[in-house]
Amino acid sequence: MFPLDNITWHALTTSQARFSEGDGVARRFHPAIGPLAGVSAPDAGGFAALAQLMGTREPAALFLEKAVEPPSNFKVLRSIPLLQMLHDGTRPSEPKHKHIVLGTSDVPEMIALARLTEPGPFEQRTIELGGYIGIRKNSLLASMAGERLRIPGYTEVSAVCTHPDHLGHGYAASLMTEIIHRLLDRGDVPFLHSRHDNERAIALYERLGFQKHAMLHLLVVAREQ
């Protein structure tokens, strides 16, 4: 299995094991970091172990190789195709906009921007996973991006989003370019995930050197009992 095929499981058992809850065949990030979870295999044993980690109605988001039907004690909250893209190693041109480094004092604004634009879950401690950067306009956070999942040799570019009032200026492209440079400089291959039908975002990612790698499946579940 290519390690990115079961990326959350591999992250929680290697580079990001310190953020992991659980052991055996199921692990998850602390809920304050986000709902991402992983199982060694999406079978009865994997889901049983995952259920032991979850509170009732607490969501868990799994990146799977293909769609699966979870056991009856799980409610499916979301089940959609998920495009995974891998960077080709070509260094993009320099960013057009200056960025700032985001810290814990910026988290309330980061959470608000993520909830407005829905690039994926962002919680109180998500910032601990990697270096997040942003662009401010009139003192307000207009755009941000950062790093999330990490395994040896690969790092995910994540939380790429721009406030609707600031679209069209190339802020997201500039922030992504900065992060791509950072990852390439330290010898990591950047990768990312996108909704399979988000054509505007996919076109941007391709211009920055990302190529379609695999069609995975996003399954978000909650334990009902």
N, C-alpha and C positions, 0 to 999 in steps of 0.2 A: 504494500500500500504506500502510495506517495504520501509523505507526511501532511501535506495540505488537505488531503481528502478527509481527514478527521482532525482538523486543525485545533479545535478547542481542547480535545482530549490530549493531544500531543503538547500543547502549550502548558496545560495544567500538570503534566507529568514531567516537564523538562524545565524550560527557561522561566516559567511563571508558577512553579510549584509552590512558592512561598505564599501565593495568593489563594491557594486551593483549599477547599473544604471537602472532606471525604477521602476515601482511598479505595482500594479494590478496583471494581470495574466501573465506578461512577465518581465524577468529581464536578465541582462547580466553583465559580468565583463567589466570594462573599457578596450577598445581595446588595450591599452598599457600593460595590464596584459595578455590578450589573448582573443581568439574568443569564449570561452565557454559562452553559454547562456542557459536559462531554461524557460519553460512555465509551468503553473500549469496543463495544458492539451494540447496536440498537435492537437487542433481543430481550427476552423476558427477564433474564438475569440483570441486564443493564438497566432496564426500566425499574425493576424492583429495588436495585441499589440506589437509583436516582430518587425514588419515592422516599427513601429513608432520609435523604438530605433535605427534602423540601417540606415547608410548612403547607398547610391546607390553602389552596387557591394561590399559592406563591408561584409565579411563572418561572419556567426554565426554557431557554432558547438553545436549540441544538442545530449545528450545521452537519447535515447528513449527506452521504453519497447519493441517496435516493429517498423518495417518499416512503414512509412506513406508517403503519397503523399502531398507535400505542395501546397498551392494555386498557381495560374498561375503567380502571380507577383514575385515569387521566382524562382531562378535558382538553381538546385541541382548541387553542386560541388563535393560531395562525399556521398555515401550511402553504408555502409558496416556493416556486423555483428561485434559486439564488445563484447569480453569476459570480464566479471567482475569476479574477484577472491577475496576471503575473507580469512583473516588469521585465522588459527585455535587456536592461542594463545600459541602455543608451542614456547618457547624461543630458537632461533638458537644459535649455538656455537659462540664464540667471533670472530670478524672480523680478517682476516689474514693480512690486509693491514691498515696502518695508513691513516687517512683522514685529510683534512683541512676544515675549515669552509669558505664557499664562501660568498663574500659580493658584494656590488654594483660595486666595481672596477673590479670584475671578469665578470660582465654581458656581455661585448662584446665577450669574449671567450666562455661563456656559450651559447649565441645565436648562435655563429658560430658552436659549437659542435652539438647543437640541429638541426640546419639546415643541417649539414652534415649527421647525423645519423637518423633523423626523429623519435624521440621517442614520438612526439606530439608537439604542438605549445609551443614555449617559446619566450616571448617578453621582452621588456625593464623592465617592472615592475612585471613580473611573480615571481621574487625572493621575493616579499613582502608577498607571500602566505604562506611561510613556511621556515624552516631551510634547506638550500641547502648545501651539502657537496661535496667534490671532492677529486681526487687524481691527483697530478702533477708528471710528469716525465720530467726531463731535463727542468724544469720551465714551461712546457706546460701542459694545462689541458687535461688529458688523459681520465678521467671518471668523471661522476657526477650523483647525484640523490637528490631528495628532497621531499617536501610535497606540495600538491596542494589543492584539494577540502577537506573541513572539515565540518562536522556536529557534534552535540553533541554525543560523544562516538565513532566516526569513523573518520579516517584520511586517505587520499589517498596518496600512494607512487607513485611518478611521476618523469618524466624527467630522467629516468634511461637510461644512454647511455655511450658508450665507443668508443673512436676514433678507427677506423679500424686498425691503426698501433699498438694498445695496447690490442687487443683482446687475450683471452686465458690465462690471468693471474689471473682471479677471482676478478678483481676490482669492477665490478658491484655487485657481490655477497657480497663483503665486505661492500660496501656503503649501500646496502639494509639492510644488517644485522644490521648495526649501527642505521639506521632509525627505523627498526622494534623494536629494543631494546628501543629506545627513546619513541616510541608510546606506547608500552606495559607498560613501566614504568609510564607513565602518565595516564594509564587506557583507552587508545583508542584502538579500533580494527583496524589494518591496512587493507586496501583494495587497489586494483589496477585495471587498465584496460589494455587489450592487444588485439592486432589483433588476431582474432580467429585462424588464420593459422600460427602464429609465434611459431612453435613447440619448437624451441631452447629456446626462452624466457620463454615459459610456463613451460618447464621442470625445468628451474632454479627457477622459482617462486614456483613450487611445492616442490622442495627440501628445500626451505626456510620456508615452512609451509602454503603456500597459497593453497586454494582449489577452484575449479571452482564453482561459485555461481549462475551466471545467464548469459544468452546470450542476451545482449542488442543490440541496433542498433545505430550507429553513422550516423547522418545526418548533413552534412555541406551545408548551403545554402547561397545565396546572394540575396539581393533585387534588382530587375532589374528596378523598376519604383516606 
